[in-house]
Amino acid sequence: HRALAQLLAVAVQRIDQTGIDLVAALEQEEWRAKNRRFKRDLEEQLGPTELQHFKEFSMQYRYNLRDAETSAGQTGSAAAATYAQRVMEVFATTMAKSGEAVAAELLCDLVLLLPDEAPRHLLYQALDDLSRREAAAAAP
């Protein structure tokens, strides 16, 4: 729990320092360049098979958010919490392979480069909640 709690804390802190809505201030070409770099770095860390799994559950997150919007009284919080948990499973592997700094940077970029505000904010909140739970679980 301690390593995951630290990874989450670093990523959440970087998002706070950078600003959750950074993407709104980026020019389209700058966003594309950052997104290409993120995808390249992610593929380098995960390899083709893990990257495919990551893409599949990322797509599922978007579908779940869309479905939540169309269901009366539903929010995307549950979808974001599920996605955050799955993302952390992937990034725990990245952390073991390449260290906390690399994993935290990728996790931060994952959130900051989401183009739509609602999924970005929901994922950030889910990661922040997960960070608090992991920190509590890691406490002596």
matplotlib code that plots the C-alpha trace (Angstrom):
import matplotlib.pyplot as plt

x = [0.0, 2.8, 4.3, 0.9, 0.0, 3.2, 2.7, -0.9, 0.2, 2.9, 0.6, -2.2, 0.2, 1.6, -1.9, -2.7, 0.5, 0.0, -3.7, -6.4, -7.6, -4.2, -5.5, -8.0, -5.0, -3.1, -3.1, -4.5, -1.1, 0.6, -2.0, -1.5, 2.3, 1.9, -0.6, 1.7, 4.5, 2.3, 1.2, 4.7, 6.0, 3.1, 3.7, 7.4, 6.5, 3.6, 4.5, 1.9, -0.2, -0.6, -1.2, -4.0, -5.6, -5.1, -6.8, -9.7, -10.5, -10.0, -12.6, -14.9, -14.5, -15.8, -18.7, -19.6, -19.5, -21.8, -24.2, -24.2, -25.2, -28.2, -29.3, -31.6, -29.8, -26.5, -23.1, -19.8, -18.2, -18.6, -17.2, -14.3, -13.6, -13.5, -11.3, -8.9, -8.5, -7.7, -5.3, -3.4, -3.0, -1.2, 0.8, 1.9, 3.6, 5.2, 6.4, 8.0, 9.7, 10.8, 10.3, 7.9, 8.9, 8.1, 4.8, 3.7, 4.5, 2.5, -0.4, -0.4, -0.4, -3.2, -5.4, -4.2, -4.4, -8.1, -9.7, -13.2, -13.6, -16.1, -14.0, -10.8, -12.3, -14.0, -10.8, -8.8, -11.3, -11.3, -7.5, -7.5, -10.0, -7.9, -4.8, -6.5, -7.6, -4.2, -2.5, -4.8, -4.2, -0.4, -0.4, 1.0]
y = [0.0, 2.4, 2.5, 2.9, 5.6, 7.5, 7.2, 8.5, 11.3, 12.4, 12.3, 14.1, 16.8, 17.3, 17.6, 20.2, 22.1, 22.0, 22.7, 20.2, 22.2, 22.7, 21.2, 24.1, 26.5, 24.4, 25.0, 22.0, 21.2, 21.4, 19.1, 16.6, 16.7, 16.0, 13.3, 11.6, 11.7, 10.3, 7.4, 6.7, 6.7, 4.5, 2.0, 1.9, 1.2, -1.3, -3.1, -3.9, -6.4, -4.4, -1.2, -2.9, -3.9, -0.3, 1.0, -1.4, -0.4, 3.3, 2.9, 1.1, 4.1, 6.4, 4.1, 3.9, 7.6, 8.0, 5.4, 7.1, 10.4, 8.8, 7.0, 9.0, 10.0, 8.3, 10.0, 9.0, 8.7, 4.9, 4.6, 6.8, 4.8, 1.6, 3.1, 4.6, 1.2, -0.5, 2.3, 1.9, -1.8, -0.9, 1.9, -0.3, -2.4, 0.6, 1.8, -1.6, -1.5, 2.1, 3.8, 6.1, 9.3, 7.7, 6.2, 9.4, 11.5, 9.1, 9.0, 12.8, 13.1, 10.6, 12.9, 16.2, 15.3, 14.1, 16.5, 16.6, 18.3, 15.9, 12.7, 14.6, 15.9, 12.6, 10.7, 13.2, 12.9, 9.1, 9.1, 11.6, 9.4, 6.3, 8.1, 8.9, 5.2, 3.9, 6.3, 5.3, 1.6, 2.2, 4.1, 2.1]
z = [0.0, 0.8, -2.7, -4.3, -1.8, -2.6, -6.4, -6.1, -3.8, -6.2, -9.2, -7.5, -6.3, -9.8, -11.2, -8.5, -9.3, -13.1, -13.0, -13.8, -16.8, -18.4, -21.6, -22.1, -22.4, -24.9, -28.6, -30.6, -32.1, -28.7, -27.2, -30.1, -29.6, -25.8, -26.5, -29.1, -26.6, -23.8, -26.1, -27.1, -23.5, -22.4, -25.1, -24.2, -20.6, -21.2, -24.4, -27.1, -25.2, -22.0, -24.0, -25.8, -22.5, -21.3, -24.4, -24.0, -20.4, -21.3, -24.0, -21.4, -19.1, -21.9, -22.6, -18.9, -18.6, -21.6, -20.1, -16.8, -18.5, -20.0, -16.9, -14.6, -11.4, -12.3, -12.1, -13.6, -10.2, -10.1, -13.6, -12.7, -9.5, -11.4, -14.1, -11.5, -9.9, -13.2, -14.1, -10.9, -11.6, -14.8, -13.3, -10.4, -13.0, -14.6, -11.2, -10.5, -13.9, -14.2, -10.9, -9.2, -11.1, -14.5, -13.3, -11.7, -14.8, -17.0, -14.5, -14.3, -18.2, -18.4, -16.4, -17.7, -21.4, -21.3, -23.6, -22.0, -18.7, -17.0, -17.5, -16.5, -13.3, -12.4, -12.9, -10.8, -8.0, -8.1, -8.0, -5.1, -3.2, -4.0, -2.8, 0.6, 1.0, 0.1, 2.5, 5.3, 4.5, 4.5, 7.8, 10.8]

ax = plt.figure().add_subplot(projection="3d")
ax.plot(x, y, z, "-o")
ax.set_aspect("equal")
plt.show()
